[in-house]
Amino acid sequence: MGIKPVTHVLFDMDGLLLNTEDLYTELFQNIVSKYGKNYTFDLKMKLMGSQAHETAEIITSELDLPMTPEEFQQECQKGESLFANCKLMPGAKSLIEHLHKHNVPMALATSSGEDSYHLKVDKNHSEIFSLFPYKTFGSSDPTVKQGKPHPDIFLVTAAKFPERPAPEKCLVLEDAVNGVKSAVAAGMQVVVVPDTRIDKALLTEATQILNSLEEFKPELFGLPPFDD
């Protein structure tokens, strides 16, 4: 897919900047194990990028759990303390700092709710995340009507920039199939750093597929290159 110059960069968070996806797997498996169920990767694929209430609805329905989506969310909240010690993904810090240094407009577009965001960030990562002047928390923002793969979160986030960039001038950085679909639906280019278990055939809409953010070359998108 042809790469075109951009002016603004939108970042997903879970699985792209923070290693929370494995922690979500642990959290959800702990809950569903009580009912003799398994939280499989195929199920995980269906809900990556979903809002919290959508995730709860999908899991309780797919696994036929004897609990309501609201009860599932309550169980999740009891175990969310494990996110407090999540780690930054390789290349995340240097890329954010680089774009900030060169005054490239950036924003965070996460499906997490605001409380969940603070749980993951405040203890160890508040300084690096403070470099995002604009943040959208999909699960707690009423203007984000539908989660990924719908385009809402990226359109809402792009509208926060004072320049109001056209979608084609925005680059999305993602890790999930639903995130790629969301960005494409929003009319934006998207670079994806997927879990190695994801079939690349599901990512054909992505502008570029990388193994790590460390491989990202800003200059390909008309952005300032890393200093040698």
Steps between C-alpha positions, in 0.01 A plus 500: 500500500641841405633710786403868501634790712316575824506783754336348810550170685239313708612225738309204634616402850431141611730255325673776304651730765438287809528121540149477644357247254665207680371641828146519360530135400605412853218706653227360276623141532497533879133595482377246245697214659253509788243371253724244329548718191806601297575849371649405163704714265225472238259658747757763591530591132128576485509754778840671478422870474147467633364726770475347847125438484535346151776271625284384789206435269712298256671286764187419699312415181772300321586295811141478622601619846238493777544873564392825344744726311472745790601230748794406278617863500474508879721189520751666267519807722589282798805363318620808314776576751728271297519777233683738734837343416458468124805574285559716194533310173835512313546825308198676654688749717755600238234550230275713717795711616626536144169625361455733796851643453420580137159652582303237311137523622410179686202359684408186693193306386440214742192284546578489872292708736659794683524316833668204331742736324610656828542157659738398220690827465517699823741283699780462245420673172340837572798696365503342153120508467497867602650566155159429344309830509179332388358172631180311429379226736256299294329308781415814698460764227134544400602646163654164401174327419646169381831326561741367240463382220273805464684826418359706788803514729743621233260757357422635849871515584605671176233765556680603821795641307455876452609461135216254434714286265333309220489123566752432224751718688474282810706188565373245750735263686322180608551138604162338432294392201200697627722804542616477139140474382406799716778717358420402141131572560605844624688561174844491663823315428596247763822332608440181698732316740300179545523212742707230327199264519287721276465374144653765274223430249268684740715814477501564126328837549793631704736747337797329662559201730792509746644257752567780750468876534879499489469431124282807433659747257327839536656636180298255289193700602661841454581534871841598644743203498674375810839662560789271413 
